[in-house]
Amino acid sequence: MLRIVLDEKPHDSRDIGCSSLLGERIFFTFGDTFCKNYNGDFRVVVSHTCASVPDKHDPTTTKYLALDKEGQVASFIPLTEAEKDFDKRHKGRYTLWSFSGIAEDPTNVGTGWCWFEIGQCVNRQDKEPLLVFQGTGVARIQLDNESGNAIAVERENLFDVSTFFTS
């Protein structure tokens, strides 16, 4: 039995991990990552993150693909500019979760697809936040030859709930 999957940045916790192979490299994608600063104080929740396994002989030690200057993990499949703007202006957040991992295209090694669902977490006065499902999408994932990291290069929303509720 293997140990728990840990990261080189061990004070961030994460949920719903899924392993994938892309171009013979191992990656883990996660639903949410609960980011803390270097003192261990909670900062923010980041939806859908990705970490690589630098040494396939140690498959339970991972390294996040992207960190900002403050050490916060970046989302793997980025939000659109409109979604980021909403997050800045409102007391809520968009969630982009992928629980499927990366499915590699067998005809094009190093290229894959990652399905996701997107929702809007809306804060309600004196109640728990409400998650409103927005739709389902797919992102094309490409293995970067220079860094060896997986990169989400294209995102498409396949199913948008609003198309069913507009007049």
Secondary structure as GFF3:
##gff-version 3
##sequence-region A 1 167
A	DSSP	beta_strand	6	7	.	.	.	ID=ss1
A	DSSP	beta_strand	13	14	.	.	.	ID=ss2
A	DSSP	beta_strand	18	22	.	.	.	ID=ss3
A	DSSP	beta_strand	25	36	.	.	.	ID=ss4
A	DSSP	beta_strand	42	52	.	.	.	ID=ss5
A	DSSP	beta_strand	61	64	.	.	.	ID=ss6
A	DSSP	alpha_helix	81	89	.	.	.	ID=ss7
A	DSSP	beta_strand	92	97	.	.	.	ID=ss8
A	DSSP	beta_strand	103	104	.	.	.	ID=ss9
A	DSSP	beta_strand	111	124	.	.	.	ID=ss10
A	DSSP	beta_strand	127	143	.	.	.	ID=ss11
A	DSSP	beta_strand	150	160	.	.	.	ID=ss12
A	DSSP	three_ten_helix	161	164	.	.	.	ID=ss13
###
